[in-house]
């Protein structure tokens, strides 16, 4: 509608210019001038009516837009509420997932600690067993050395006795030396 009004104004301006070029104002007679003024007034009145109609139409459209916004407000509020609820649910789900991950990590840590403690116990037991075995071997070695020493001492004693016997046999006591 505004475009139509603009076209009409442009047409009227061009007609007015054409008329001015064809008939100079000084040559116009009085009745022509009156008629021209009357025509201009008509055009001005029509223009003002068109403008008022356009303003009324704009006001009507603005009022309709406002009504539509008011009608959509509850829907928008409902959508906003649904959105906020969905965001809250996602946050709760993310929090619960983080808690589950934390619990799993804590459980895995506890299992790792228990495994490390069990491994340390096994190592300690193995060290104790190895120490007992070394102690037992040392005792066996000491017993073997003591036995070897006793045998050696016994052999040395036998050798000493045998030497004494040999020496006594070689040097008779009451015999005289042969001539």
Backbone as CSV, one residue per row, in Angstrom:
resi,resn,N_x,N_y,N_z,CA_x,CA_y,CA_z,C_x,C_y,C_z
1,UNK,0.827,-1.181,0.000,0.000,0.000,0.000,0.876,1.250,0.000
2,UNK,1.938,1.231,0.762,2.838,2.378,0.811,3.517,2.564,-0.540
3,UNK,3.808,1.477,-1.223,4.437,1.561,-2.539,3.478,2.185,-3.545
4,UNK,2.216,1.832,-3.450,1.203,2.396,-4.345,1.070,3.901,-4.119
5,UNK,1.074,4.283,-2.852,0.989,5.713,-2.525,2.188,6.463,-3.085
6,UNK,3.342,5.884,-2.974,4.553,6.525,-3.477,4.499,6.656,-4.991
7,UNK,3.984,5.645,-5.659,3.852,5.702,-7.120,2.884,6.813,-7.530
8,UNK,1.796,6.915,-6.802,0.795,7.949,-7.104,1.399,9.336,-6.908
9,UNK,2.149,9.529,-5.842,2.797,10.822,-5.599,3.768,11.156,-6.719
10,UNK,4.546,10.175,-7.129,5.515,10.400,-8.202,4.802,10.765,-9.496
11,UNK,3.685,10.098,-9.773,2.913,10.397,-10.995,2.366,11.818,-10.951
12,UNK,1.862,12.187,-9.787,1.304,13.541,-9.657,2.396,14.602,-9.791
13,UNK,3.560,14.354,-9.241,4.660,15.311,-9.382,5.049,15.476,-10.841
14,UNK,5.138,14.349,-11.524,5.540,14.440,-12.931,4.479,15.167,-13.754
15,UNK,3.206,14.938,-13.437,2.131,15.665,-14.139,2.223,17.160,-13.849
16,UNK,2.491,17.482,-12.593,2.608,18.894,-12.223,3.753,19.560,-12.949
17,UNK,4.874,18.857,-13.084,6.020,19.427,-13.784,5.716,19.613,-15.264
18,UNK,5.042,18.622,-15.826,4.680,18.727,-17.246,3.778,19.941,-17.458
19,UNK,2.838,20.102,-16.566,1.899,21.225,-16.712,2.627,22.558,-16.563
20,UNK,3.586,22.614,-15.666,4.313,23.860,-15.477,5.134,24.210,-16.699
21,UNK,5.692,23.227,-17.347,6.514,23.513,-18.522,5.667,23.906,-19.716
22,UNK,4.476,23.380,-19.797,3.618,23.679,-20.952,2.950,25.050,-20.828
23,UNK,2.516,25.315,-19.623,1.787,26.576,-19.457,2.493,27.385,-18.382
24,UNK,3.188,28.361,-18.736,3.827,29.194,-17.728,2.769,29.852,-16.844
25,UNK,3.121,30.065,-15.609,2.174,30.548,-14.616,1.660,31.952,-14.956
26,UNK,2.453,32.761,-15.478,1.996,34.115,-15.786,0.968,34.146,-16.899
27,UNK,1.029,33.095,-17.778,0.064,33.056,-18.869,-1.252,32.440,-18.441
28,UNK,-1.253,31.813,-17.294,-2.476,31.157,-16.863,-3.491,32.209,-16.466
29,UNK,-4.664,31.908,-16.794,-5.696,32.840,-16.350,-6.147,32.463,-14.959
30,UNK,-6.918,33.240,-14.419,-7.324,33.101,-13.044,-8.096,31.819,-12.795
31,UNK,-8.989,31.473,-13.637,-9.781,30.258,-13.436,-8.898,29.024,-13.530
32,UNK,-7.912,29.072,-14.407,-7.000,27.932,-14.494,-6.191,27.797,-13.210
33,UNK,-5.787,28.932,-12.683,-5.033,28.887,-11.440,-5.895,28.355,-10.319
34,UNK,-7.136,28.780,-10.265,-8.061,28.302,-9.256,-8.243,26.797,-9.376
35,UNK,-8.443,26.385,-10.594,-8.647,24.958,-10.823,-7.379,24.176,-10.449
36,UNK,-6.237,24.717,-10.764,-4.984,24.051,-10.428,-4.839,23.955,-8.908
37,UNK,-5.167,25.038,-8.193,-5.094,25.017,-6.741,-6.077,24.016,-6.168
38,UNK,-7.263,23.972,-6.749,-8.277,23.021,-6.300,-7.789,21.587,-6.507
39,UNK,-7.189,21.352,-7.652,-6.655,20.020,-7.954,-5.537,19.687,-6.967
40,UNK,-4.697,20.652,-6.693,-3.616,20.420,-5.737,-4.171,20.111,-4.349
41,UNK,-5.241,20.844,-3.964,-5.856,20.581,-2.668,-6.439,19.177,-2.625
42,UNK,-7.100,18.792,-3.715,-7.671,17.441,-3.779,-6.571,16.394,-3.599
43,UNK,-5.491,16.630,-4.317,-4.371,15.685,-4.223,-3.795,15.654,-2.800
44,UNK,-3.711,16.831,-2.189,-3.190,16.894,-0.824,-4.126,16.171,0.139
45,UNK,-5.453,16.364,-0.053,-6.439,15.686,0.798,-6.346,14.175,0.600
46,UNK,-6.275,13.760,-0.676,-6.164,12.324,-0.969,-4.871,11.745,-0.362
47,UNK,-3.828,12.529,-0.501,-2.544,12.092,0.056,-2.642,11.952,1.569
48,UNK,-3.264,12.920,2.222,-3.409,12.861,3.673,-4.302,11.706,4.078
49,UNK,-5.363,11.418,3.300,-6.226,10.261,3.585,-5.440,8.956,3.436
50,UNK,-4.674,8.888,2.355,-3.858,7.685,2.139,-2.859,7.496,3.290
51,UNK,-2.259,8.608,3.694,-1.290,8.532,4.786,-1.966,8.096,6.080
52,UNK,-3.149,8.645,6.360,-3.891,8.265,7.569,-4.263,6.785,7.509
53,UNK,-4.702,6.331,6.318,-5.056,4.918,6.158,-3.820,4.038,6.375
54,UNK,-2.696,4.470,5.819,-1.460,3.704,5.990,-1.051,3.687,7.461
55,UNK,-1.162,4.839,8.133,-0.831,4.894,9.564,-1.743,3.981,10.369
56,UNK,-3.035,3.987,10.018,-3.996,3.118,10.701,-3.629,1.653,10.472
57,UNK,-3.281,1.338,9.231,-2.909,-0.042,8.918,-1.650,-0.453,9.684
58,UNK,-0.667,0.446,9.775,0.559,0.156,10.526,0.227,-0.062,11.996
59,UNK,-0.628,0.812,12.555,-1.016,0.672,13.964,-1.743,-0.646,14.185
60,UNK,-2.617,-1.028,13.246,-3.341,-2.294,13.348,-2.363,-3.470,13.320
61,UNK,-1.410,-3.406,12.405,-0.414,-4.479,12.305,0.448,-4.556,13.571
62,UNK,0.806,-3.390,14.116,1.590,-3.388,15.354,0.799,-3.991,16.508
63,UNK,-0.513,-3.633,16.565,-1.356,-4.187,17.621,-1.475,-5.702,17.453
64,UNK,-1.630,-6.163,16.225,-1.735,-7.597,15.958,-0.428,-8.312,16.349
65,UNK,0.695,-7.680,16.033,1.993,-8.243,16.400,2.111,-8.356,17.919
66,UNK,1.686,-7.324,18.625,1.714,-7.344,20.092,0.825,-8.473,20.630
67,UNK,-0.367,-8.634,20.031,-1.273,-9.708,20.463,-0.637,-11.084,20.227
68,UNK,-0.008,-11.236,19.065,0.652,-12.515,18.766,1.783,-12.795,19.763
69,UNK,2.541,-11.751,20.102,3.609,-11.931,21.087,3.036,-12.342,22.430
70,UNK,1.920,-11.714,22.828,1.291,-12.072,24.101,0.771,-13.508,24.072
71,UNK,0.240,-13.927,22.914,-0.243,-15.303,22.790,0.926,-16.298,22.856
72,UNK,2.044,-15.896,22.299,3.196,-16.794,22.261,3.977,-16.798,23.572
73,UNK,3.735,-15.826,24.426,4.479,-15.734,25.690,4.343,-17.001,26.532
74,UNK,3.124,-17.541,26.744,3.044,-18.785,27.538,3.799,-19.948,26.875
75,UNK,3.697,-20.037,25.553,4.418,-21.101,24.849,5.926,-20.913,25.030
76,UNK,6.372,-19.656,24.903,7.789,-19.351,25.055,8.238,-19.673,26.486
77,UNK,7.395,-19.293,27.468,7.723,-19.599,28.860,7.789,-21.108,29.081
78,UNK,6.844,-21.839,28.467,6.834,-23.300,28.593,8.092,-23.900,27.958
79,UNK,8.447,-23.390,26.771,9.664,-23.871,26.107,10.903,-23.537,26.944
80,UNK,10.920,-22.341,27.528,12.046,-21.950,28.384,12.144,-22.890,29.582
81,UNK,10.984,-23.195,30.176,10.955,-24.106,31.328,11.449,-25.497,30.917
82,UNK,10.979,-25.976,29.754,11.422,-27.291,29.271,12.932,-27.299,29.025
83,UNK,13.423,-26.205,28.443,14.858,-26.098,28.175,15.651,-26.125,29.479
84,UNK,15.221,-25.323,30.448,15.914,-25.276,31.739,15.866,-26.639,32.429
85,UNK,14.716,-27.326,32.310,14.583,-28.651,32.910,15.552,-29.632,32.240
86,UNK,15.630,-29.570,30.901,16.536,-30.461,30.168,17.990,-30.183,30.554
87,UNK,18.338,-28.904,30.678,19.709,-28.549,31.074,19.998,-29.078,32.476
88,UNK,19.029,-28.909,33.388,19.208,-29.404,34.763,19.371,-30.926,34.765
89,UNK,18.571,-31.621,33.951,18.682,-33.079,33.880,20.048,-33.494,33.339
90,UNK,20.525,-32.757,32.332,21.841,-33.071,31.786,22.930,-32.845,32.833
91,UNK,22.793,-31.771,33.605,23.786,-31.503,34.649,23.757,-32.596,35.709
92,UNK,22.548,-33.029,36.093,22.424,-34.101,37.089,23.056,-35.380,36.539
93,UNK,22.759,-35.693,35.273,23.326,-36.902,34.661,24.852,-36.812,34.610
94,UNK,25.366,-35.639,34.246,26.822,-35.465,34.190,27.429,-35.606,35.585
95,UNK,26.746,-35.052,36.596,27.233,-35.161,37.978,27.232,-36.616,38.428
96,UNK,26.153,-37.329,38.114,26.066,-38.742,38.503,27.142,-39.560,37.798
97,UNK,27.372,-39.241,36.531,28.415,-39.950,35.788,29.788,-39.662,36.403
98,UNK,30.010,-38.403,36.780,31.285,-38.050,37.414,31.445,-38.784,38.741
99,UNK,30.348,-38.893,39.505,30.411,-39.629,40.768,30.723,-41.106,40.515
100,UNK,30.081,-41.686,39.495,30.333,-43.098,39.177,31.796,-43.295,38.778
101,UNK,32.310,-42.376,37.986,33.714,-42.461,37.576,34.616,-42.333,38.798
102,UNK,34.258,-41.413,39.688,35.044,-41.225,40.914,35.019,-42.488,41.771
103,UNK,33.819,-43.093,41.904,33.716,-44.335,42.686,34.551,-45.438,42.044
104,UNK,34.473,-45.548,40.701,35.265,-46.567,40.008,36.759,-46.322,40.216
105,UNK,37.156,-45.066,40.133,38.575,-44.743,40.322,39.010,-45.073,41.744
106,UNK,38.147,-44.767,42.717,38.476,-45.069,44.113,38.555,-46.581,44.331
107,UNK,37.608,-47.313,43.720,37.623,-48.768,43.835,38.900,-49.330,43.200
108,UNK,39.243,-48.820,42.023,40.454,-49.292,41.346,41.699,-48.948,42.167
109,UNK,41.692,-47.766,42.792,42.816,-47.378,43.642,42.922,-48.323,44.835
110,UNK,41.757,-48.613,45.461,41.746,-49.533,46.602,42.234,-50.918,46.187
111,UNK,41.785,-51.369,45.003,42.240,-52.669,44.506,43.747,-52.650,44.253
112,UNK,44.229,-51.540,43.705,45.668,-51.430,43.441,46.450,-51.440,44.746
113,UNK,45.922,-50.730,45.758,46.589,-50.719,47.068,46.597,-52.123,47.658
114,UNK,45.434,-52.797,47.583,45.349,-54.163,48.119,46.309,-55.083,47.363
115,UNK,46.370,-54.921,46.045,47.293,-55.727,45.248,48.742,-55.451,45.618
116,UNK,49.054,-54.173,45.827,50.422,-53.808,46.205,50.759,-54.362,47.588
117,UNK,49.789,-54.277,48.515,50.020,-54.823,49.854,50.216,-56.333,49.797
118,UNK,49.390,-57.010,48.971,49.531,-58.465,48.831,50.891,-58.806,48.228
119,UNK,51.296,-58.023,47.224,52.602,-58.262,46.609,53.717,-58.017,47.622
120,UNK,53.564,-56.961,48.432,54.574,-56.676,49.464,54.624,-57.811,50.481
121,UNK,53.447,-58.330,50.854,53.408,-59.468,51.787,54.101,-60.686,51.183
122,UNK,53.830,-60.939,49.885,54.476,-62.077,49.220,55.994,-61.889,49.190
123,UNK,56.422,-60.672,48.889,57.861,-60.397,48.851,58.458,-60.587,50.240
124,UNK,57.753,-60.077,51.265,58.239,-60.223,52.642,58.331,-61.697,53.023
125,UNK,57.281,-62.465,52.680,57.292,-63.900,52.985,58.429,-64.595,52.244
126,UNK,58.619,-64.196,50.992,59.697,-64.793,50.195,61.055,-64.451,50.806
127,UNK,61.197,-63.189,51.260,62.451,-62.796,51.899,62.661,-63.572,53.198
128,UNK,61.598,-63.727,53.991,61.702,-64.496,55.235,62.075,-65.943,54.941
129,UNK,61.418,-66.527,53.925,61.728,-67.905,53.541,63.177,-68.009,53.081
130,UNK,63.606,-67.041,52.262,64.983,-67.061,51.771,65.962,-66.883,52.932
131,UNK,65.602,-65.992,53.881,66.471,-65.784,55.041,66.549,-67.050,55.882
132,UNK,65.398,-67.717,56.092,65.393,-68.980,56.841,66.241,-70.018,56.119
133,UNK,66.082,-70.050,54.797,66.851,-71.020,54.013,68.346,-70.721,54.122
134,UNK,68.710,-69.430,54.040,70.125,-69.065,54.184,70.629,-69.429,55.583
135,UNK,69.794,-69.169,56.588,70.169,-69.505,57.969,70.340,-71.018,58.118
136,UNK,69.395,-71.768,57.534,69.470,-73.230,57.597,70.729,-73.716,56.888
137,UNK,71.009,-73.148,55.718,72.219,-73.538,54.985,73.467,-73.184,55.796
138,UNK,73.420,-72.000,56.425,74.572,-71.591,57.245,74.760,-72.564,58.402
139,UNK,73.635,-72.968,59.020,73.732,-73.941,60.116,74.274,-75.269,59.604
140,UNK,73.745,-75.690,58.432,74.239,-76.941,57.851,75.723,-76.829,57.541
141,UNK,76.093,-75.666,56.973,77.502,-75.448,56.629,78.353,-75.452,57.896
142,UNK,77.860,-74.813,58.950,78.590,-74.774,60.218,78.697,-76.188,60.799
143,UNK,77.579,-76.944,60.724,77.602,-78.323,61.231,78.567,-79.165,60.408
144,UNK,78.535,-78.980,59.086,79.444,-79.722,58.213,80.885,-79.362,58.533
145,UNK,81.152,-78.065,58.733,82.515,-77.644,59.060,82.941,-78.217,60.422
146,UNK,81.987,-78.172,61.366,82.307,-78.728,62.698,82.601,-80.219,62.578
147,UNK,81.782,-80.925,61.778,81.999,-82.351,61.567,83.329,-82.581,60.868
148,UNK,83.589,-81.763,59.838,84.863,-81.882,59.129,86.025,-81.600,60.084
149,UNK,85.833,-80.584,60.941,86.885,-80.241,61.901,87.087,-81.389,62.881
150,UNK,85.981,-81.988,63.334,86.093,-83.135,64.247,86.822,-84.279,63.558
151,UNK,86.449,-84.557,62.307,87.118,-85.620,61.551,88.600,-85.289,61.404
152,UNK,88.829,-84.018,61.029,90.220,-83.605,60.851,90.978,-83.766,62.163
153,UNK,90.358,-83.270,63.246,91.008,-83.389,64.564,91.208,-84.871,64.925
154,UNK,90.188,-85.697,64.639,90.298,-87.132,64.943,91.406,-87.756,64.109
155,UNK,91.465,-87.365,62.831,92.514,-87.902,61.963,93.883,-87.441,62.467
156,UNK,93.940,-86.177,62.854,95.209,-85.654,63.363,95.616,-86.411,64.640
157,UNK,94.609,-86.686,65.462,94.884,-87.436,66.702,95.360,-88.845,66.358
158,UNK,94.701,-89.469,65.374,95.114,-90.814,64.959,96.530,-90.776,64.404
159,UNK,96.780,-89.754,63.609,98.124,-89.634,63.023,99.145,-89.443,64.143
160,UNK,98.834,-88.587,65.083,99.753,-88.358,66.207,99.987,-89.667,66.972
161,UNK,98.894,-90.404,67.245,99.021,-91.672,67.974,99.845,-92.652,67.156
162,UNK,99.552,-92.721,65.858,100.306,-93.629,64.992,101.772,-93.223,64.966
163,UNK,102.089,-91.988,64.920,103.481,-91.524,64.906,104.162,-91.911,66.227
164,UNK,103.380,-91.708,67.290,103.957,-92.087,68.593,104.216,-93.598,68.620
165,UNK,103.263,-94.343,68.079,103.441,-95.797,68.059,104.621,-96.170,67.173
166,UNK,104.707,-95.509,66.047,105.827,-95.792,65.140,107.123,-95.364,65.827
167,UNK,107.101,-94.248,66.447,108.304,-93.756,67.123,108.639,-94.697,68.274
168,UNK,107.660,-95.174,68.982,107.904,-96.082,70.088,108.388,-97.423,69.541
169,UNK,107.878,-97.825,68.435,108.309,-99.084,67.863,109.728,-98.937,67.337
170,UNK,110.075,-97.840,66.864,111.424,-97.610,66.367,112.389,-97.412,67.532
171,UNK,111.996,-97.000,68.610,112.843,-96.794,69.794,112.280,-97.654,70.903
172,UNK,112.737,-98.858,71.021,112.218,-99.689,72.099,112.728,-99.178,73.430
173,UNK,112.001,-99.352,74.399,112.347,-98.829,75.710,113.181,-99.879,76.398
174,UNK,113.457,-100.320,76.720,114.247,-101.279,77.470,115.141,-102.100,76.573
175,UNK,115.239,-101.995,75.499,116.129,-102.726,74.612,117.381,-101.945,74.399
176,UNK,118.265,-102.699,74.181,119.516,-102.014,73.915,119.701,-101.937,72.425
177,UNK,120.462,-101.102,72.107,120.643,-100.945,70.675,121.485,-102.084,70.138
178,UNK,121.190,-102.517,69.072,121.926,-103.614,68.486,123.303,-103.145,68.049
179,UNK,124.224,-104.140,68.242,125.606,-103.747,67.928,125.902,-103.832,66.519
